Amino acid sequence: MTSNLISDRQLQDLAQQIAEKFQPEKIILFGSYAYGEPDQDSDLDFLVIMNYLGRRIHQVLEIRKEVRGEIPIDIIVRSPDEIVWRYEQFDPLVRMAIDYGKELYARDNSRVA
């Protein structure tokens, strides 16, 4: 049986690819891969914290185009201010990602939540 699971090295490579192209403040892996429980049906869940212009969905689509591959990736983009506000409002997804996720990338001097 072949495994569709992605390695830590591949995760870092994906994060680096996003970081080089989009210069986010942080990239946080959350969900089953971050919590050490992925299975063959797991997707990657990335919270990309960055400032963006225009509609958030357009930024998500641009990032998806850049990292398109065989494994499904769920990308959530939020600005640093949105993260702080949502964290303070007890947004469960943001809280889970910030409190229990795995930071794959952080720009120098970035501080959110």
N, C-alpha and C positions, 0 to 999 in steps of 0.2 A: 504494500500500500504506500503510495507516495503522499508526502505531506505538503499541504498548501500553506503551512504556517510560515510567517516571515521572520527573519532573524533580526536580532538587535542591530546588527551592522546595516541591514537593509532599511530599518527604521531610521537610523541616523543618516543614511544616505538620502532618504526622502526628505527628512527635515532640513538637511543641508541644501538640497535642491530648492526647496521653498524659500529658505533664508536668503540664498544668493540672488534669487530672482525678485523677491518681494520685500525684503528687509523688514520682517516683522519684529516686534518687541520680544515675543515669546511664541514657542510652539510647544503645546502640551498634548501628550498622548493620554487618552483616557479610555475607559471601557475595558473589555476583556484582555486586550494586549497589555495594557498598563498594569492590570491587576493580576497578571500571570495566569489567566484562565482562558486563553484563546483555544478555539477548536477549529476544525476545518471549515466551518461556516462563518467564522468571525470576520468582521470587517475592521478596518482601522478607523479610529475616531480621533481626529485632530482638532484641537482648539487653537486657532491662530489669532494671536492678539496683535493687532496692528491698526494704525490709522489708515483710512481709505477714503476715497472720493466717490461720490455717487452712491449707487445702490449696493448694498452688501452682497446681494446675490451675484452681481457681476464680478466682484472680487473672488467669490467662491468658485465661480465657473472658470475664471482665469487660472486659479491655483489648480483646479482639477485637470485642466488641459495640460498643465506643466507636469503633473505627476501621474498621468494616466497609466494604468498598468493592469495586471491580471487580478490583483486583489482589490476588492471594493474599498473605497475610502470615503468616509463621511467627514466633511470639512465644515467647521463652524468658525466664522470670522466675527470677531467683536473688537471694538476699539478699547484701548486701556480704560477710558472713562466709563464705557458700558460695562466692562468687567467689574470695576469698583462698585458701580451702582447696583448691578445685578447681584454681586456677592453680598452687599449690604442688605438687599431685599430678600436674601435667602433663596435665590434661584437655585433649584436643586442641581441642574446640569452644571452650572458654573461652579457651585460649591464642590460638587463631586470632582470635577476636573482640576480645580485649584488645590483642594485638600488631599486628593488621593491619586491624582494623575502623575505621569512621569514627564518631567521637563526634558524635552529633546533639544531645545535651543533657547538661548536667552541672549539678547543683545546686551552689550555692556551697559551698565547703569539703568537697565530697565527695571521698573518696579510697578507691579500691578497687584491689587488685592492683598 
